[in-house]
Amino acid sequence: MAIVKPFRGLRYNVEKVGDLSKVITQPYDRIHEPQQERYYELSPYNFVRIIRGKKTPWDNDDDNVYTRARCYARTWLAEGVLMREARPAIYVLEQTYATPSGETRTRRGFSAALQLTRFDEGVILPHERTLSGPKVDRLNLFRATETAWGHIFILYPDDENRVNSILQPYLEAHEPMVAREQVIESAVEQRFWVVDDPEVIQAVVEEMAPKRNLIIADGHHRYETALTFRDEMRQKYPDAPADAAFNYTMVTLVSMSDPGLVILPTHRLIHSYTRMDGKAALERAKEYFEVTPASDRTAVEKALAEAKPDHPRFGFYDGSYAVLELRDPGVMAQLLPDRAADWRMLDVVVLHELFIERVLGIDKEAVKRKENIDYLRDPAPGFAAVDRGEAQFLLLMNPTRIEQVRACTAASERMPQKSTDFYPKVISGLVALPVGPEERL
C-alpha cells in the first residue's frame, strides 16, 4: 500500500524573499553552468545554492558544495528566509503551460511524504535505468543536509481523479501563491497551495492508501538515493520508530488520468560521425525499414502523427527529409526474444537497436558515453546543426505514450534513458522535507 503523510515543510518566507519566481529552480539535473549562473544572479537566496552550488578550485572535505548547501540552509532558516510549517500539510502544485502545438493545459500534483519501499515490493516502480554518478552526488547532499530538497515526480492510478476531486473545494476557497520559473521553462505558471486542513489531508491519505504500481516519472536517481540514505540511517539509529522521517521521502504525485499530463519526444542528433553519409545510411536502413522521402518538416511530422503502435516510425534529416517505418515487427522478437513485447515496440528501442546500432554501427557503450549522440527536446537546434555541418543526422521521434510506460513497468521492463520527457518538470524550491534523525511524521 502507498503510505503518504503530511509533513511540516521547510519553505521560503515570502515576506523575506518577495517574488518566489526569483528563488525557485528547475530540478538539479536540468541545471547546467549557464543556467546555474543565471539562477545565482536572480537572488542571493536562490535555491540553486543548495541543490546545485558552484564548485571552487579549493573545495575540500570541510568546504565544498555540500557543506556550503548545509550552511545556506541553516543561515537562511536562522534569518527567517526559510521557515518551518506550523503544522503538518500537503502541498498542491498546479502548472499551467502551452504544449508544443499551442494548446494550454494545467497539470495538478500534490506533494507529500511517501514511505520508501523497495521496487520489488510492488508499490513504487521505476520505468527508466539510472547511472551511478548522480546518485553519489545526491547522497552526499542528503548526508550533509539531512533534507530531501528535490521532488520525485510519481504517477498514480486514479481513473476517476478522486484525489483531485477531494482537493478541489479547498483550492477554490484559498488563494494560491503564484510564481514563474524564469530561467528554463519561464512560460510555465506555478500555483502553489499549502493544504493544512486535517479532514482534507485524511481523505487524501485514505484514498491513496490502497494504491500500488505507482510509477516514477522523474527522479529515479533521487528515489534510489533516498533508499540508500534510509538504510544508512536505520543502521545508525536502529531503535528509531517507523514514523522517523528518514523512512520517507518527498514526492509530488500526479494522476495518470490528469488531462494535463504530457510526455514530449526526445530527438536524437548524430554528430562526429564519419562512417557513412545519409544516402548510404538510408540504403542500409532498408533492411529493416520502409524508407519514404518527405518534402519537408511538416510532411515528416504529419507522417509521425499517423504512426501505428505495431509499426514505429521516426523521421530522418540530413539536409533532406525521410520517414523510416519498421517493416516487420517480428524482427524485434527475433533479435530480443527475452524482452517483453511492449518494450520491444517502443520507438526508442526500435531506433536504437536497429538504426543506431545495426545501421549506423554505434554501439551501446558509445551511446552511453554520448560519443556521437545528443538529445534534444526542441528539434530546431538539431536542424540548424545539420545545416551548418556540425552534425550529420537528426532523428525525429514520436513521444512515448503513457500506456506504454504503464505496460513496460507492469512487465518489469525499464525503458532506455531518454525514453520519456514529462513536461513541465516539477519545480524545486517551493517546499522541502527535513529527514534528520529527530524528525517524525
MOBELFEN-V954083 format. One record per residue. N is the residue number from 1. OMEGA is omega in whole degrees, -180 to 180 (999 if undefined). Layout:
n: {N | N}
omega: {OMEGA | OMEGA}
//
This chain:
n: {1 | 2 | 3 | 4 | 5 | 6 | 7 | 8 | 9 | 10 | 11 | 12 | 13 | 14 | 15 | 16 | 17 | 18 | 19 | 20 | 21 | 22 | 23 | 24 | 25 | 26 | 27 | 28 | 29 | 30 | 31 | 32 | 33 | 34 | 35 | 36 | 37 | 38 | 39 | 40 | 41 | 42 | 43 | 44 | 45 | 46 | 47 | 48 | 49 | 50 | 51 | 52 | 53 | 54 | 55 | 56 | 57 | 58 | 59 | 60 | 61 | 62 | 63 | 64 | 65 | 66 | 67 | 68 | 69 | 70 | 71 | 72 | 73 | 74 | 75 | 76 | 77 | 78 | 79 | 80 | 81 | 82 | 83 | 84 | 85 | 86 | 87 | 88 | 89 | 90 | 91 | 92 | 93 | 94 | 95 | 96 | 97 | 98 | 99 | 100 | 101 | 102 | 103 | 104 | 105 | 106 | 107 | 108 | 109 | 110 | 111 | 112 | 113 | 114 | 115 | 116 | 117 | 118 | 119 | 120 | 121 | 122 | 123 | 124 | 125 | 126 | 127 | 128 | 129 | 130 | 131 | 132 | 133 | 134 | 135 | 136 | 137 | 138 | 139 | 140 | 141 | 142 | 143 | 144 | 145 | 146 | 147 | 148 | 149 | 150 | 151 | 152 | 153 | 154 | 155 | 156 | 157 | 158 | 159 | 160 | 161 | 162 | 163 | 164 | 165 | 166 | 167 | 168 | 169 | 170 | 171 | 172 | 173 | 174 | 175 | 176 | 177 | 178 | 179 | 180 | 181 | 182 | 183 | 184 | 185 | 186 | 187 | 188 | 189 | 190 | 191 | 192 | 193 | 194 | 195 | 196 | 197 | 198 | 199 | 200 | 201 | 202 | 203 | 204 | 205 | 206 | 207 | 208 | 209 | 210 | 211 | 212 | 213 | 214 | 215 | 216 | 217 | 218 | 219 | 220 | 221 | 222 | 223 | 224 | 225 | 226 | 227 | 228 | 229 | 230 | 231 | 232 | 233 | 234 | 235 | 236 | 237 | 238 | 239 | 240 | 241 | 242 | 243 | 244 | 245 | 246 | 247 | 248 | 249 | 250 | 251 | 252 | 253 | 254 | 255 | 256 | 257 | 258 | 259 | 260 | 261 | 262 | 263 | 264 | 265 | 266 | 267 | 268 | 269 | 270 | 271 | 272 | 273 | 274 | 275 | 276 | 277 | 278 | 279 | 280 | 281 | 282 | 283 | 284 | 285 | 286 | 287 | 288 | 289 | 290 | 291 | 292 | 293 | 294 | 295 | 296 | 297 | 298 | 299 | 300 | 301 | 302 | 303 | 304 | 305 | 306 | 307 | 308 | 309 | 310 | 311 | 312 | 313 | 314 | 315 | 316 | 317 | 318 | 319 | 320 | 321 | 322 | 323 | 324 | 325 | 326 | 327 | 328 | 329 | 330 | 331 | 332 | 333 | 334 | 335 | 336 | 337 | 338 | 339 | 340 | 341 | 342 | 343 | 344 | 345 | 346 | 347 | 348 | 349 | 350 | 351 | 352 | 353 | 354 | 355 | 356 | 357 | 358 | 359 | 360 | 361 | 362 | 363 | 364 | 365 | 366 | 367 | 368 | 369 | 370 | 371 | 372 | 373 | 374 | 375 | 376 | 377 | 378 | 379 | 380 | 381 | 382 | 383 | 384 | 385 | 386 | 387 | 388 | 389 | 390 | 391 | 392 | 393 | 394 | 395 | 396 | 397 | 398 | 399 | 400 | 401 | 402 | 403 | 404 | 405 | 406 | 407 | 408 | 409 | 410 | 411 | 412 | 413 | 414 | 415 | 416 | 417 | 418 | 419 | 420 | 421 | 422 | 423 | 424 | 425 | 426 | 427 | 428 | 429 | 430 | 431 | 432 | 433 | 434 | 435 | 436 | 437 | 438 | 439 | 440 | 441}
omega: {-178 | -180 | 176 | -179 | 170 | 178 | 177 | -173 | 173 | -176 | -179 | 173 | -175 | 177 | 179 | -173 | -179 | -175 | 179 | -180 | -177 | -176 | -180 | -178 | 167 | 173 | -173 | -174 | 174 | -178 | 176 | -169 | 180 | 179 | 178 | -179 | 180 | 177 | 179 | -177 | -176 | -176 | 174 | -180 | -178 | -174 | -179 | -179 | 178 | -171 | -179 | -177 | -180 | 173 | 177 | 179 | -176 | 176 | 177 | -177 | -176 | -178 | -177 | -175 | -177 | 178 | 178 | 176 | 178 | -180 | 177 | -177 | -178 | -179 | -180 | 178 | 179 | -179 | -178 | 175 | 170 | 178 | 175 | 176 | -178 | 179 | -176 | -178 | 160 | -171 | -178 | 178 | 172 | -179 | 180 | -170 | 175 | 175 | 177 | 178 | 178 | -180 | 178 | 179 | 175 | 177 | -179 | 173 | 173 | -178 | -179 | 172 | -179 | 177 | -178 | 175 | 176 | -178 | -177 | 176 | 172 | 177 | 178 | -176 | 176 | 173 | 179 | 176 | -179 | 177 | -174 | -174 | -180 | -179 | 177 | 180 | -178 | 178 | 177 | 178 | 176 | -176 | -176 | -171 | -178 | -179 | 172 | -176 | -175 | 178 | 168 | -175 | -175 | 177 | 179 | 179 | 180 | -172 | -178 | -179 | -177 | -179 | 178 | 177 | 177 | -177 | -169 | -178 | 179 | -178 | -180 | -176 | -176 | 179 | 178 | 163 | -175 | 178 | 171 | 175 | -165 | -169 | -173 | 180 | -171 | -180 | -177 | 176 | -180 | 174 | -166 | 179 | 169 | -177 | -177 | 176 | -176 | -179 | 178 | -180 | -178 | 179 | 178 | -180 | -179 | 179 | -178 | -169 | -176 | -172 | 174 | 178 | 170 | -172 | 174 | 176 | 177 | 176 | 178 | -179 | -179 | 180 | -180 | 176 | 178 | 176 | 179 | 179 | 178 | -178 | 176 | -179 | 177 | 176 | -180 | -175 | -174 | -179 | -180 | -179 | -178 | -179 | 173 | -173 | -179 | 173 | -177 | 169 | -177 | 180 | 167 | -173 | -179 | 178 | 175 | -180 | -179 | -178 | 179 | -179 | -176 | 171 | 179 | 176 | 172 | -176 | -179 | 177 | 180 | -177 | 178 | -175 | -174 | -174 | 180 | 177 | -176 | -180 | -180 | 180 | 180 | 179 | 178 | -178 | -178 | 176 | -177 | -169 | 163 | -177 | -177 | 176 | 178 | -174 | -176 | -178 | -180 | 180 | 177 | -178 | 177 | 179 | 179 | -179 | -178 | -177 | 176 | -176 | -177 | 176 | -179 | 178 | 168 | -179 | -178 | 176 | 173 | -170 | 171 | -174 | 174 | 174 | 179 | 180 | 179 | -176 | -174 | 179 | -179 | -179 | 179 | 177 | 179 | -177 | -174 | -173 | -176 | -178 | -179 | -177 | -180 | 179 | -178 | -176 | 174 | 179 | -176 | 178 | 178 | -180 | -174 | -176 | -175 | -172 | -175 | -177 | -171 | 179 | -177 | 179 | 177 | -173 | -175 | -179 | 177 | 176 | -179 | 179 | -179 | -179 | -176 | -171 | 170 | -177 | -174 | 169 | 179 | -178 | -174 | 177 | 178 | 176 | -178 | -179 | 177 | -179 | 180 | -178 | -179 | 177 | -175 | -176 | 169 | 180 | -173 | -171 | 164 | 176 | 170 | -179 | -178 | 179 | 175 | 177 | -179 | -177 | -179 | 179 | 179 | 179 | -179 | 177 | 175 | -180 | 172 | 176 | -180 | 175 | -176 | 173 | 179 | -175 | -7 | 176 | 176 | -174 | 173 | 174 | -180 | 178 | 177 | -176 | 174 | -177 | 178 | -174 | -179 | -176 | 179 | -180 | 999}
//
